[in-house]
Amino acid sequence: MKNNFLTLTFSSIAENVSISRMLIASIGAQLDLSLNDIEELKVVVSEAVSNAIIHGYQNNPEKNVTLEIEYNPEKLQITVRDEGCGISDVEQAMQPAYSTDPERMGLGFVFMQSFMDELKVDSVLDQGTTVTMVKTLHKNNPSLN
């Protein structure tokens, strides 16, 4: 079973959230996912990339965010990585409505957990955060064989 692997590293600016959304939507279409599944993928990628830009880097455009996408007929794995300030308490950050920014709803991790089959958040203060999300796919997707 062959894996396809893509890595995109981009500036920590809001305009690049939409590019991340377009990339995951294109991959979702290649995987013959439903429109609903593609919309959910766009949401989780938007949330993860936005978190890196807004919380990880405090909107510092000089920093970089890395988006890695790996997939095969059985699963799709999305990883978003920053080298920002990190999360002091990952468990607390994953609680509904928790946000360090009062302007934000604090539902990003909630969406990631509900739309994906696996969610792993690794964070080290002053070193950054890696969010890994996995979606299980149809095992017999003919477009990937």
Sequence and secondary structure as in RCSB ss.txt:
>XXXX:A:sequence
MKNNFLTLTFSSIAENVSISRMLIASIGAQLDLSLNDIEELKVVVSEAVSNAIIHGYQNNPEKNVTLEIEYNPEK
LQITVRDEGCGISDVEQAMQPAYSTDPERMGLGFVFMQSFMDELKVDSVLDQGTTVTMVKTLHKNNPSLN
>XXXX:A:secstr
   EEEEEEEES THHHHHHHHHHHHHHHHTT  HHHHHHHHHHHHHHHHHIIIIISTT TTSEEEEEEEE SSE
EEEEEEE SS  S HHHHTSTT  SSTTS S HHHHHHHHSSEEEEEEETTTEEEEEEEEE  TT GGG 
